[in-house]
């Protein structure tokens, strides 16, 4: 073996040893047949006798591409694992299943595919003691993730990028550039499968990879070193504030959790954020495993002191409120208790109750602050809308409209960083009202046309 052929397996071996992966461990490899997972599988195969590990290749056919391509993927995966004498576990998803779930739950197909894939991986892990899942994410993936999260306004926890290890999930190639992986495969004359959709810029990741990163690299040739430094810095900051939040006393019960208002008000911004995510994770009842609520959802709870006896939010199957002494997260029984969605371009979203799209036959014209995301949500206690220079309380407006209690949380609200843009009461038999428009000074506002329709319940 020359140095390139040795280098990748050596890095994988060092990664396993640094993470205290013992001999005789069961290693489940998320194997797609692409270059990253192929290089990882071959690297592990070259050290399995030395390390004494048992390897299982886990392959998922998502049923999302051309039938001939999927059949060729299946054949490649089977052929290589048989050649290496590696156990292969396969899950074939029916064509259209991911698309159907995506529409039913108002989630992206990529998110649904990921969840089904990880469910399969974990089902294999749970059959073995001392087992680990190894994935082929590389350093280029890390850069893409950090850049995407930066422009999406992610917090410290998101800006640190993809974790090298998350309990039983490890990523041995996270320190390797894509070029190094491809050179390794070329030197050992190993082919691999290529997903043609990776060249299409319809997906955000592909657009960032194919267009944004080359532009950044042309202006900042040493951007990689800077991002690696930032990754380490953000990891240290996140760890510090998580440790600070762990020291805070909280009460957890089966359907709710709480923290003293006085204790919470004394906490810093980042400690508060960690506490809120901890409480959210405990109270969330939804179908999406490991769901991460957008940070903007917590904005009313982050700055300033909490008010007593107030309902701050009701969405994601929970109510967030204060009584006279505590901040309380309470699990609720149905999604009709409230909803909250971030709308990003191209503004296409299917929720449990509504379909939102850009344009369409029946459109609603809104004026949006140009730099902020849109939020499509239900009513929050304390909501106001600015009309003709006056702040109108939605609570009082709903009383004037005689809104039934059962319908209050079904009325869609559109908001940006400046506040509420529109209250679409017309969908529940009331009125639509809109924030007063502002002169479009220096491009501060954009005019959007959204098509919104109510889903007919069969």
C-alpha positions in Angstrom: 0.0 0.0 0.0 1.2 3.5 -0.7 0.6 6.4 1.7 -2.8 7.4 0.4 -4.1 3.8 0.6 -2.9 3.5 4.2 -3.9 7.0 5.3 -7.6 6.7 5.4 -7.8 3.3 7.2 -5.2 4.6 9.7 -7.4 7.7 10.4 -10.4 5.5 10.9 -8.5 3.2 13.2 -7.2 6.2 15.2 -10.7 7.6 15.4 -12.1 4.3 16.8 -9.3 4.1 19.4 -9.7 7.8 20.4 -13.4 7.0 21.0 -12.7 3.9 23.1 -14.4 1.5 20.6 -13.4 -1.9 22.1 -12.4 -5.0 20.2 -15.2 -7.4 19.4 -17.6 -4.4 18.9 -20.4 -4.6 16.4 -20.0 -1.8 13.8 -23.1 -0.9 11.8 -22.1 1.2 8.7 -24.7 3.3 7.0 -23.9 2.2 3.5 -25.5 3.9 0.4 -22.9 2.8 -2.2 -21.8 6.5 -2.6 -18.1 7.4 -2.3 -18.1 8.4 1.4 -19.8 5.3 2.8 -17.9 3.0 0.3 -14.6 4.5 1.5 -15.6 4.0 5.1 -16.7 0.4 4.6 -13.4 -0.5 2.8 -11.3 1.3 5.5 -13.1 -0.7 8.2 -12.7 -3.9 6.3 -8.9 -3.3 6.0 -8.6 -3.0 9.8 -11.3 -5.4 11.0 -8.9 -8.3 11.7 -6.5 -6.0 13.6 -9.4 -4.5 15.6 -11.5 -7.6 15.9 -14.7 -5.9 15.0 -17.8 -7.4 13.3 -19.1 -5.2 10.5 -22.7 -4.9 9.3 -23.6 -2.8 6.3 -27.0 -1.2 6.6 -28.5 -0.1 3.3 -31.8 1.7 2.6 -33.4 2.0 -0.8 -35.6 5.1 -0.4 -37.6 4.5 -3.5 -37.2 8.2 -4.5 -35.2 7.9 -7.8 -35.5 6.3 -11.2 -36.2 2.6 -10.9 -33.2 1.6 -13.0 -30.8 3.7 -10.9 -32.2 2.1 -7.7 -31.8 -1.4 -9.1 -28.2 -0.6 -10.0 -27.6 0.8 -6.5 -29.1 -2.4 -5.0 -26.8 -4.6 -7.2 -23.7 -2.6 -6.4 -24.3 -2.8 -2.6 -25.0 -6.5 -2.8 -22.0 -7.2 -5.0 -19.5 -5.3 -2.8 -20.6 -6.7 0.5 -20.5 -10.2 -0.9 -17.0 -9.6 -2.2 -15.9 -8.3 1.2 -17.8 -11.0 3.1 -19.6 -8.4 5.1 -23.1 -8.9 6.5 -25.7 -6.8 4.6 -29.0 -5.6 6.1 -31.4 -4.0 3.6 -34.6 -2.1 3.8 -36.6 -1.3 0.6 -39.1 1.5 0.9 -42.1 1.4 -1.5 -41.9 4.1 -4.2 -44.0 7.1 -3.1 -44.0 6.3 0.6 -41.7 9.2 1.6 -43.6 11.6 -0.6 -46.9 10.6 1.0 -45.6 11.0 4.6 -44.0 14.3 3.6 -47.3 15.7 2.4 -49.3 14.2 5.3 -47.0 15.7 8.0 -46.0 18.9 6.2 -42.3 18.0 6.3 -39.6 17.9 3.6 -38.9 14.6 1.9 -35.3 14.8 3.0 -36.3 15.0 6.6 -38.7 12.1 6.3 -36.1 9.9 4.5 -33.6 10.7 7.2 -35.9 9.7 10.0 -36.9 6.4 8.3 -33.2 5.6 7.6 -32.2 6.2 11.2 -35.1 4.1 12.5 -33.7 1.2 10.4 -30.2 1.8 11.6 -31.3 1.9 15.3 -33.3 -1.3 14.8 -30.1 -3.1 13.9 -28.1 -1.5 16.7 -30.7 -2.6 19.2 -30.2 -6.3 18.2 -26.6 -6.2 19.4 -24.7 -5.4 22.6 -21.7 -3.1 22.3 -22.8 -1.8 18.9 -22.1 1.5 17.1 -23.4 3.2 14.0 -20.7 4.7 11.8 -21.6 7.3 9.1 -19.6 8.7 6.2 -20.0 12.4 6.8 -16.8 14.2 5.8 -15.2 17.6 6.4 -16.8 19.1 3.3 -20.2 18.1 4.8 -19.2 19.8 8.0 -18.3 23.1 6.1 -21.6 23.0 4.3 -23.5 22.4 7.5 -21.8 25.3 9.3 -22.4 27.7 6.4 -26.0 26.7 5.9 -26.7 27.1 9.6 -24.9 30.5 9.8 -27.1 31.9 7.1 -30.3 30.4 8.6 -29.5 32.2 11.8 -28.7 29.1 13.9 -27.6 29.4 17.5 -24.4 28.3 19.1 -25.4 24.6 19.3 -26.1 24.6 15.5 -23.1 26.6 14.5 -20.7 24.0 15.9 -21.7 21.7 13.0 -22.1 18.0 12.8 -21.0 16.2 16.0 -18.0 13.9 15.6 -19.8 11.6 18.1 -23.3 11.5 19.4 -23.6 8.6 21.9 -23.5 5.5 19.7 -23.3 7.4 16.4 -19.8 8.1 15.2 -18.4 9.8 12.1 -14.8 8.7 11.5 -14.3 10.6 8.2 -15.4 14.0 9.6 -11.8 15.2 9.5 -11.2 14.1 5.9 -11.8 16.3 2.8 -13.8 14.9 -0.1 -10.7 15.0 -2.3 -8.9 12.7 0.1 -11.7 10.2 0.0 -11.9 10.2 -3.8 -8.1 9.8 -4.0 -8.3 6.8 -1.7 -10.9 5.1 -3.8 -9.0 5.9 -7.0 -5.8 4.4 -5.7 -7.4 1.1 -4.7 -9.4 1.1 -8.0 -12.8 1.0 -6.3 -15.8 2.3 -8.1 -18.9 3.7 -6.3 -22.4 5.0 -7.0 -23.2 8.6 -7.8 -26.5 10.2 -7.1 -27.2 12.4 -10.1 -29.5 14.7 -8.0 -26.3 15.9 -6.2 -25.6 18.1 -9.3 -29.1 19.6 -9.2 -29.4 23.0 -7.4 -33.0 22.6 -6.5 -31.9 21.4 -3.1 -30.4 23.9 -0.6 -27.4 21.6 0.2 -26.5 21.1 -3.5 -26.8 24.9 -4.2 -24.5 25.7 -1.3 -22.0 22.9 -2.4 -22.0 23.7 -6.1 -22.2 27.5 -6.0 -21.8 29.2 -2.6 -18.7 27.3 -1.3 -16.7 27.8 -4.6 -17.5 31.5 -4.4 -16.4 31.7 -0.7 -13.2 29.8 -1.5 -12.3 32.1 -4.3 -12.5 35.1 -2.0 -11.2 33.5 1.2 -8.8 30.7 0.2 -8.1 29.8 3.9 -11.8 29.6 4.8 -11.4 25.9 5.9 -8.9 26.7 8.6 -11.2 29.5 9.9 -14.2 27.3 10.0 -12.3 24.5 11.9 -11.3 27.1 14.4 -14.9 28.3 14.7 -16.1 24.8 15.1 -13.8 24.2 18.1 -14.7 27.6 19.6 -18.5 27.0 19.3 -18.2 23.6 20.7 -16.4 24.9 23.8 -19.0 27.7 24.3 -21.9 25.3 23.8 -20.4 22.8 26.3 -19.9 25.5 28.9 -23.5 26.8 28.8 -24.9 23.3 28.8 -22.9 22.6 31.9 -24.3 25.8 33.4 -27.8 24.8 32.6 -27.4 21.3 34.0 -26.7 22.9 37.4 -30.1 24.6 37.4 -32.8 22.9 39.5 -35.9 21.9 37.5 -38.9 19.7 38.2 -40.0 17.0 35.7 -43.2 15.0 35.7 -44.9 12.8 33.1 -46.8 15.5 31.3 -45.1 18.7 32.4 -41.9 20.3 33.7 -41.2 23.6 35.5 -38.6 26.0 36.7 -38.7 28.8 39.2 -39.3 32.2 37.5 -36.8 33.8 39.9 -34.1 31.3 39.0 -34.9 31.6 35.2 -34.9 35.4 35.3 -31.3 35.3 36.7 -30.0 33.1 33.9 -28.1 34.4 30.9 -29.4 34.2 27.4 -27.6 31.0 26.4 -28.4 29.2 29.7 -32.0 30.1 29.2 -31.9 28.7 25.7 -30.5 25.4 26.9 -33.1 25.2 29.6 -35.9 25.9 27.2 -34.8 23.2 24.8 -34.5 20.8 27.7 -38.1 21.5 28.7 -39.3 21.4 25.1 -37.7 18.0 24.6 -39.4 16.6 27.7 -42.8 18.0 26.7 -42.9 17.4 22.9 -45.4 14.7 21.9 -45.2 14.9 18.1 -44.4 12.2 15.6 -41.0 13.6 14.5 -38.3 12.0 16.6 -35.5 14.3 17.8 -37.4 17.3 16.5 -35.6 20.6 17.0 -37.9 23.6 17.4 -36.6 26.8 15.6 -34.8 29.1 18.1 -37.1 32.0 17.1 -40.0 30.1 18.7 -38.5 31.0 22.1 -37.9 34.7 21.4 -40.7 35.9 23.8 -39.0 33.9 26.6 -35.4 35.0 26.0 -35.1 38.7 26.6 -36.2 40.5 29.8 -37.9 39.0 32.8 -40.8 36.6 32.6 -44.2 37.9 33.5 -46.3 36.0 36.0 -49.7 34.3 35.1 -49.2 34.5 31.3 -49.6 32.0 28.5 -46.5 32.6 26.3 -47.2 30.0 23.5 -49.4 27.1 22.6 -48.0 25.0 19.7 -46.2 21.7 18.9 -48.7 20.0 21.2 -47.8 21.9 24.4 -48.6 25.0 26.3 -45.8 27.3 27.7 -47.0 29.5 30.5 -46.2 31.0 33.9 -48.1 30.9 37.2 -47.2 33.1 40.1 -43.9 31.2 40.8 -42.9 29.0 37.9 -42.4 28.7 34.1 -44.3 25.6 33.0 -44.3 23.4 29.9 -47.4 21.2 29.7 -48.0 18.5 27.1 -51.4 18.8 25.4 -53.4 16.1 23.6 -53.9 17.3 20.0 -52.2 19.4 17.3 -55.3 21.6 17.2 -54.0 23.1 20.5 -51.7 25.2 18.2 -49.2 25.2 15.4 -46.0 27.0 14.5 -44.0 26.7 11.2 -41.1 28.6 9.7 -41.8 29.5 6.0 -38.6 29.7 3.9 -38.4 30.3 0.1 -40.0 29.1 -2.0 -42.7 29.3 0.7 -44.3 25.9 0.1 -45.6 24.2 3.2 -48.3 21.7 4.0 -49.3 21.9 7.7 -51.8 19.8 9.5 -54.6 22.3 8.6 -53.4 24.5 5.7 -51.5 24.4 2.4 -49.2 27.4 1.8 -47.6 28.1 -1.5 -45.9 30.9 -3.5 -48.6 32.5 -5.7 -51.5 30.5 -7.0 -55.1 31.4 -8.0 -56.2 32.8 -4.7 -53.3 34.8 -3.3 -52.8 37.0 -0.2 -50.6 40.0 -0.6 -48.3 40.7 2.4 -45.5 43.1 3.1 -42.6 41.3 4.8 -39.4 42.6 6.4 -36.8 41.7 3.8 -34.2 40.1 6.1 -36.4 37.9 8.2 -38.2 34.5 7.8 -41.9 34.2 7.8 -43.7 32.4 10.6 -47.0 30.7 10.0 -48.6 30.0 13.4 -51.5 30.1 15.7 -52.5 32.7 18.4 -50.2 33.4 21.3 -51.3 35.2 24.4 -50.3 38.8 24.2 -50.3 39.0 20.4 -50.8 42.4 18.8 -51.1 43.7 15.3 -50.2 47.3 14.2 -53.1 49.0 12.3 -53.0 52.7 11.5 -50.4 53.4 14.1 -52.3 51.6 16.9 -51.4 48.2 18.5 -54.5 46.1 18.5 -54.7 43.2 21.0 -55.7 40.0 19.2 -57.4 38.8 22.4 -59.7 41.8 22.3 -60.2 41.5 18.6 -61.3 37.8 18.9 -63.8 38.9 21.6 -65.2 41.5 19.2 -65.5 38.8 16.5 -67.1 36.3 19.0 -64.4 33.7 18.2 -65.3 30.4 19.7 -62.7 29.0 22.1 -62.5 25.9 20.0 -61.5 28.0 16.9 -59.1 30.5 18.5 -56.0 28.3 17.9 -57.1 27.3 14.4 -56.9 30.9 13.0 -53.6 31.2 11.0 -51.3 34.1 11.7 -48.4 35.3 9.5 -45.5 37.1 11.3 -42.0 38.3 10.6 -39.3 39.7 12.9 -41.3 43.0 13.3 -44.4 41.3 14.5 -47.7 40.1 13.1 -48.3 40.8 9.4 -51.7 39.2 8.9 -54.5 37.5 10.9 -56.4 35.2 8.6 -59.7 34.8 10.4 -61.5 34.3 7.1 -60.5 30.6 7.1 -62.6 30.0 10.2 -65.5 32.2 9.2 -64.3 35.5 10.6 -62.3 38.3 9.0 -58.8 38.8 7.5 -56.8 41.8 8.8 -53.4 43.0 7.8 -50.6 45.1 9.3 -50.6 48.7 8.0 -48.1 48.9 5.1 -45.0 50.9 5.4 -43.1 53.0 2.8 -40.6 50.7 1.2 -37.5 52.6 2.3 -34.1 51.3 1.1 -35.5 47.9 0.3 -36.4 47.2 3.9 -39.7 45.4 2.9 -40.7 42.9 0.2 -44.1 42.3 -1.3 -45.0 38.6 -1.4 -48.0 36.8 -2.8 -48.9 33.6 -0.9 -51.5 31.1 -1.8 -53.1 29.7 1.3 -55.9 27.1 1.4 -57.5 25.0 4.1 -57.1 21.3 4.0 -60.4 19.5 3.6 -60.8 16.9 6.3 -62.3 13.7 4.8 
